[in-house]
Amino acid sequence: MLLMTQKSFGIPRRAFLADVGMGFTGLALGTLLHQQGIARAESTALWTPPTGQPHFPAKAKNVIWIFLVGGMSQMESFDPKPALNEHAGKTIQESPFASTLESPLVKKNLREVIEGLHKVHPKLFPLQVGFKKHGQSGLEISDWWSHLGDWCADDLALVRGMWTTDNNHGAQLQFHTGRHSLEGNFPTIGSWIHYGLGTLNENLPQFIVMGTPIADCCGGVGGHGANYLGPEHNGVQLEVDPNNPLPFALPGREVFREEQAAEFDLLGKLNNISAVEYPDDQAMRARIKSYELAFRMQTAVPEVVNFSSESAETLGMYGTDKGPTQTFGRQCLAARRLVERGVRFIQLFHGSNGGAGAWDAHGGLKAGHSSLCGQVDQPIAALIKDLKQRGLLDETLVVIGTEFGRTPGAQGGDGRDHHPYGFSVALAGGGIKGGIAHGKTDDIGFHAVEGRHYVTDLHATVLHQLGLDSHRLEIPGRKRLEIDHGQPIREIIK
């Protein structure tokens, strides 16, 4: 009778035996759950998890996602606005751009966490840096990004019409999940890619995080987390230190490798016994995989962050030896080495400081941004140049982003406030056109007025280049909104 029940409802053998092991109650519950369509491991339901293969031909295999924490100014980076110099000191109302504040976009998409905290600053603030045209394309890039302009202009696509809905630093989380912070945590772009495509290298994590992640105030680990996709799809933090690249992952000096291997083997057997009884326990599944991966990583990861095989020319290009570029230069070089070894998604944070982030330029914008750009400009340019020289840029998509832009008006005399209405991101490689600027903000950089793109359009572009259709990544019981999916930015795709 029991066997007939198993066959008639199509319950997998392993799950059926687990239910029997838990007695009549377990058997009855398992049968009822299956009848009601609640998914179990090895279920024959219509939905199936990703196979690890793209949904359509991919143009890229890997992504390097660079995030500048705090909100980089679009006007002092990738979107020059000469009108700010021409009308500096005037209020917006006194300038020819008074209609800017009458636009319905001022309130249409804004969702404030603290109402009125970030107001419009009316007194126009001049550009704090010069701009030049670079490359054959003549792409205009600020002098603070001179290496990126000189070395990579013809490889860059600047998207100048980005917008978001959060005018506070929860926008850091929003940039990675597509959802406003008031709605809670959701899977990040890196976790969706990990979930959809799986591994190219069994010895390394497929979603790696370097640099200090965003602070708890602004999303914390949710900025590289997987939420309901399960912890196995979280980003894994990596230190660029060959002696201790994975804190707490290495055994003590007194532990022999063979001894640790035996311990992991025993843990694996015990966990697998539990997994039979609880096949839908995501934490259990992630724990099993993490133990297996951790053992393999102990050899693979130190080799990745050991640069002894790199030439002096390469190390110098990234600026890894000393000075302001040393830390981020080493992270960018490690990112290239991870791409070479098949890691799918590498997330680099810059500027996280335990609070809103170093790029948050409420005051002292000139001193702050010039210093920060001095830390990242050369390493990012070197990364793109190095990938191209090695034939890797065509299959590696590099994204340079930040949570929002800065106001055209002055705050505190020499700063700019948060600005979600219009900002810029830059992309290179991975089937993206080079030497172009898509979209635009108005004359003072206030509103995105052409080629407007919410942050999930950037996500959709990355997924598209990897051959993934986000609508096919949905899972039972977790209906996603259309805004979660976004639309690929076709104008920048080759």
Buried (B, 14 or more C-beta within 10 A) or exposed (E): EEEEEBEEBEBBEBBBEBBBEEEEEBBEEBBEBBEEEBBBBEBEEEEEEBEEEBBEEBBBBBBBBBBBBBBBBBBBBBBBBEBBEBBBEBBBEEBEBEEBEEBEBBEEBBBBBEEEEBEBBBBBBBBBBEBBEBBEBEBBBBBBBBBBBBBBBBBBBBBBBBBBBBBBBBBBBBBBBBBBBEBEBBBBBBBBBBBBBBBBBEBBBBBBBBBBBBBEBBBBBBBBBBBEBBBBBBBBBBBBEBEEBBEEBBEEEEEEEEEBEEBBEEBBEEBEEBBEBEBBBBEBBBBBBBBBBBBBBBEBBBBBBBBEEBEEEBBBBBBBEEEBBBBBBBBBBBBBBBBBBBBBBBBBBBBBEEBBBBBBBBBBBBEBBBEBBBBBBBBBBBBBBBBBEEEBBBBBBBBBBBBBBBBBBBBEEBBBBBBBBBBBBBBBBBBBBBBBBBBBBBBBBBBBBEBBBBBBBBBBBBBBBBBBBBEEBEBEEEEBEEEBBBEBBEEBBE
